[in-house]
């Protein structure tokens, strides 16, 4: 058969037909082996998979042994959907703790008008599984697993945790260097502010410690929600000393004990 410059022979026909009938998007080596009725370690299966990759039917994903299936209806190219990479990772029995965060999560939840040029993903620094190819498609931030929380899938059936509005303020506080241009008033934090559960975010910030209390509260005061800022202001410790930018540089805010050299939320 040949269509959209994609070909396959008799050996591949059962696989293509089965995956087309399932309307499959992700497929594993084990699933392909089951369709063919051969062991996953079969040399013939490996050779067949390589032919399907060359002919545009399968695209290897970051998770070893996982592929995106590109059906006839999709043409000759993959979807380019980064979430499929992460769905493949999440389906693994030993999947590491991870979460879509920052501007990537803001875009997926409708708070940012454009996706970042490179997606942001947190992954546990203790993870034994860290697919090398994941770093080719995403900005991977390794962190303590205790900092990976507050994410929910954006669609039923998905296993990929994506930061909620409440968590986005934690994202920006912990990883502010990766949070985009915090000077602009229409930052995605301002859009997310309307959906924040202030009490929940305040509890998270306090659990993370005094630096997070200050950073989250300061961001909440600049972008909203003001209720979150009010809840946290009472918990600013006298010994707290935080900087957005070079340590000890910028405008000093005595209420929050913050040096702000960025001019957060003060531009345009």
N, C-alpha and C positions, 0 to 999 in steps of 0.2 A: 504494500500500500504506500502511496505517496500523497501528502496533502500539506500545504503550507510549508513545503520543503522539509517535512518530517517523514521519515520512512521507518518501516519495520518489516521483518521477515516472519516466517511461520513460527519460529521459536518464541518470538515476542508476542504473537497474536493473543494468546490467553491472558497475558498480563495486561496488555493495552485494553482489551475488551472488558476485562473485569474492572479495572480502575475507571474506565469511562462509564460503565454501568453504575458504579458506586458514586460517581461524581466526586472522586477522591481529590484531595488537595495535598495531604501529607501521607507518606507511605514509608515503611521501614523495610530493612533487608529481610527481617523475619516474615513480614507480610508478603513480600514478593516471593520468598521461598515457599510459603504455604500455598500461594496461587499456583506456582509451578510444580509443587509436590516434590521438592528436593530439599536437602539440608541447607541451612543458611551459609554453611561453610563451603558449599559446592563450588568448584572451580568454574563449572559451566554457568552457574548463576552469576558469579562475579563477572565473567566475560559478557554475559547478556546485559547486566546492569551498565557496564561500561559502554556498550553499544547504544543503549537507550539514552545515556547521558550525551554521547556524541551526536545522536540524532535529534536531540532537543526534547525528549519525552520526560526525562528526569533531570533535576537540578540538585546537586549535593548541597546539603545544609550544614550549618556549623556543627550540629550534633552528629557525630559519626554514625553512619548506618541509617540516617534519615534523609529523605529526598522530598522535594516538591514535585508533584506530578503535574505536567503541563498538557492538558487535554487538547483535542483537536479544536474545540470551540474557543480556546484561548489563543490559538495561532502558534507562532513559532517561538514565542518568548515567555519567560516566567512572569509572575505577577509583580515581582519586585516588592512584595508585601513583607516588610521586616517582621511583622508579627508571626508570620509562618515560621521563620527561623526560631522564634522564641516558643511557639507552640510545640515545635519539635523537641526543644530542650526540656520543656515542662513535662512532656509525656514520658521522659526517661524514668525508669524506676529509681534511679539514684540522682535525680535532678537536684542541682545545688539551689539553695535559697537565692532568689533573684527577684528583681522588680524593675519595671519601666518607670523612669522618674523624670523630673525636671521638665524641660520644654517638650520632650517626647510625650510625656503623660499629659501635659497641658494641651497639646495638639489633639491627642486622641480623645480627650474629654471636652474639646470644643472651646477651650479658653485661649488658645493661641491660633492665629489665622494661618500659620504655616508651620510645617514640620521642620525641625532643625536639619541641617545638612547631614549630620551624623546623629543617630539615635543614642539616647543615654540609658544605660542599664546598670543598676547596682547588682553586685554579685558577692556572695560571702567570701571573705578572704580565707576562710577555713575550708572552702569547697575543694574536694578532691577532684572534681570534674570541672574543668574550665576549657571548653573547646577553643582551640587556637583560632579557628576561622571566625568565632564570634567577635573577636577583636578586629577583624577585617571589615565588619559591617557596623559595629557599634563602638561608642565611647564607653568602655567598660570601667566602672569605678568599683574597685574592691574595697570592702568595708567590713566592719564587725557585723556578724549576723544579727546582733541585737538592734542594729539600726535599720534592718529591713523589715518594715511593717507598714500598715496603713494602705495597702494596695488591694484593689479588687478588680476582677476581670471586667472588661467593658462590654462583653456580650455573653449570653448564655452558651454554655458548651466550651467556653474558653478556659484555659488554665493559667493564663498569663496575668500576674498581678500588675496593675497599673495604679500609680499614686492617685488618690482621690483629692478633691479640693482641699480637704483638711490636711492631708499629708503634704501637699505641695508647699505649704509654708515651712514644714520641717525640711523638705528637700532643699529649699532655697537657703535655709539657715545653716544646714550642715555642709552644703556643697555650693556656697554662694559664688565661688569662682567660676562655676559652670552654669550659673543661672541666667546668663544673658546680660543685657544692659539694664542693670537695676536703677539707672538714673531716670529712665522714662516713666512717666506717670501711667501710661497705658500698658505697662508690663503685664504678662499673663497672670501674675499674682493678683492684680487689681480685678481681673475678670473672675478669677477663682474665689475671691473674697466673699462674693454673694452666697456661695454654697458651703462655706466653712462652718463646721460645728465647733464653735469657739471653746466650749467646755472640754471637748475631746482633745482638740489640738493643744490646749493649755496643759492638760494632764500629760500628754506625750512630751511636751517641751520640758516640763518639770521633772519627768522621769529621766530624761536625757542629761539633765544637769544645768547648772547656773549659766553656762555660756549659751546653751540653746534657749533658755528662758529669755535672755537679753536679745539674742538675734531674732527669734520669732516675734517677740513683743515689739521690737523696733520696726521690723518689716510690716507687722500688722498695723502699727500706727501710721506708717507712710502710705500703705496701699489699702487699708481696711483688711479685716473687720475691726472696728474700734473696740468692740466688746472683748475680743481676744487680747488686744493690747491692755485693756483695763484689768483683765483677769491676771495678766502676767506682771504688770507693773508693781503690784504689791509683793512680788516674790523676787525682785531684783536684790541681790545680796550686795552689801557694801564693798565686799572684796572683789566683786566682779569687775573685769576690765576687758573690753572686747573691741576689736578693730575690724571694720570693713575696709580693707586696703592695707597698706604698710602699717606695721605695728606702731601704735601711738601717734599716728599721723592723721590729719584731717580735723574736721569740726568736732568739738567735744560736746556730747549731750550728757549733762550731769544727771538727768533723771534715769537714763538707761545705762549710764556708764559705758558709752560707746564713742569711739572715734570713727567718724564717717568721712573718709577721703574720697568716696565715690559720688557723693551728692545723691543718695538714694531717693528716688521718687521726686526729685526736684527739677527735672528737665522736661521740657515740652509738655 
